[in-house]
């Protein structure tokens, strides 16, 4: 399972985005299922604008099963808020926190992101240990 951050979603579905070609090339190489969170989708749709062709393409991609959605329950939302406090020096927004909370819950380290600086600093809790994020770009 690979978790998808906002940046690649926007870049993949907005051909005017400067990272479009790079993200599309990366997507073609991925062989694992893709998943994202509701906060990431909210951020992506805000950046793409509801009436844009990019928004239409994201919705179609999800409808075709190209991207599954992970919903935060109360415990995961609480964990995301803890992460936002822990990484307040970056600062970590809810979208990024939801990706890390999802990574912990789904037991994956793989994140497709364009935000290498922040995700390189984040750690995924596994019991008593913390592991680095495996950044897919």
ChimeraX attribute file (.defattr): number of C-alpha atoms within 10 A of each C-alpha:
attribute: neighborCount
match mode: 1-to-1
recipient: residues
	/A:1	15
	/A:2	22
	/A:3	27
	/A:4	25
	/A:5	26
	/A:6	24
	/A:7	20
	/A:8	24
	/A:9	28
	/A:10	25
	/A:11	22
	/A:12	22
	/A:13	22
	/A:14	20
	/A:15	14
	/A:16	12
	/A:17	14
	/A:18	10
	/A:19	16
	/A:20	19
	/A:21	14
	/A:22	14
	/A:23	23
	/A:24	16
	/A:25	12
	/A:26	15
	/A:27	16
	/A:28	8
	/A:29	8
	/A:30	12
	/A:31	9
	/A:32	10
	/A:33	12
	/A:34	19
	/A:35	20
	/A:36	25
	/A:37	23
	/A:38	16
	/A:39	21
	/A:40	23
	/A:41	21
	/A:42	13
	/A:43	18
	/A:44	24
	/A:45	21
	/A:46	12
	/A:47	17
	/A:48	20
	/A:49	13
	/A:50	12
	/A:51	9
	/A:52	13
	/A:53	14
	/A:54	23
	/A:55	22
	/A:56	15
	/A:57	15
	/A:58	22
	/A:59	15
	/A:60	13
	/A:61	14
	/A:62	13
	/A:63	11
	/A:64	10
	/A:65	11
	/A:66	13
	/A:67	19
	/A:68	17
	/A:69	16
	/A:70	17
	/A:71	14
	/A:72	19
	/A:73	9
	/A:74	9
	/A:75	10
	/A:76	18
	/A:77	17
	/A:78	14
	/A:79	19
	/A:80	24
	/A:81	17
	/A:82	14
	/A:83	22
	/A:84	20
	/A:85	14
	/A:86	13
	/A:87	16
	/A:88	11
	/A:89	8
	/A:90	12
	/A:91	12
	/A:92	20
	/A:93	17
	/A:94	18
	/A:95	22
	/A:96	25
	/A:97	25
	/A:98	29
	/A:99	27
	/A:100	27
	/A:101	25
	/A:102	25
	/A:103	23
	/A:104	20
	/A:105	15
	/A:106	13
	/A:107	13
	/A:108	16
	/A:109	20
	/A:110	19
	/A:111	25
	/A:112	27
	/A:113	21
	/A:114	21
	/A:115	16
	/A:116	14
	/A:117	9
	/A:118	14
	/A:119	21
	/A:120	12
	/A:121	11
	/A:122	20
	/A:123	19
	/A:124	21
	/A:125	16
	/A:126	12
	/A:127	7
	/A:128	5
	/A:129	8
	/A:130	12
	/A:131	12
	/A:132	14
	/A:133	20
	/A:134	16
	/A:135	17
	/A:136	18
	/A:137	15
